[in-house]
């Protein structure tokens, strides 16, 4: 059985991951609206990954005998000033998620919950990858901002995800 405090925190993170999925899906609609189908596809895949993250937490809570609590998911933003602005928000958001995961790891350590600590290591590793990928895209979009041809190329690259 999992500690109630840890279960509450994991439930909160699960619901945040459902929000993350909606955020990326909203970003996908933004990219559709500006006819960047590659960017939309990238964001749709990211949304699906975030749902998988939420379900990992859901299943872990279930396996540990915790009560699973689904809460209301707030509406995400719906527009950005540019493709770069959207990916800068995505990068900042991934950094925020990394902090959330770090806080969960600290809680698991404090509670001496080795099973949860082990489970969370996957999320720690995932966040390193998420930050690196989104930051790389931000840097490329900054370079691409100097010409529309480069932005077209970036859209094609994003669509290959």
Secondary structure, DSSP 8 states (H G I E B T S, - for coil): ---HHHHHHHHHHHHHHHHHHHHHHHHHHHHHHTT-HHHHHHHHHHHHHHHHHHHHHHHHHHHTT---------------SSHHHHHHHHHHHHHHHHHHHHHHHHHHHHTT-HHHHHHHHHHHHHHHHHHHHHHHHHHHHHHHTT-HHHHHHHHHHHHT-
